[in-house]
Amino acid sequence: MPDRTACYDELQEPQKRGQATEAIIQSAFVLRDIPVLVPTYGTESYDLVVEVGGRFHRIQCKTAYRKRKGTVEFETVSAQLGQDGSDRCGYDGRAAYFAVYDPINDNRYLIPVSESTHDTMELRVRESATDHRVGIDWAGEYLLDTQLEELRRP
């Protein structure tokens, strides 16, 4: 059986990759005994709603891809078809978190939309050759279990 990264590579259509990512992320929440609500397909600007710490959180699922050695990246905007063609729209006010699946490293991240960068966000998974540390978004800080601990606090 091919590994998960190879399976993702074989999915040529972005919608299929997105559906696979949503399923993986949804199962990650369910396996952690977190209730998951799924809106009617195509009606909302978020993919899931989860209940953590007695509060509901709107989640937008994203698939990470390799940007450079030691990093992964994901899109923080959606392409929506407007009157003038394609329009890129951010998620401020539309979702509270990005739940990101990284098929390269088989990791799941939970990133507050308010902490994300515009258009794309790059997460460093390994130290850089230059040992640069300022302004770096470390993937380890956004691991799903780490972020869930924060959400469960009163």
Disulfide bonds with the S-S distance in Angstrom:
none
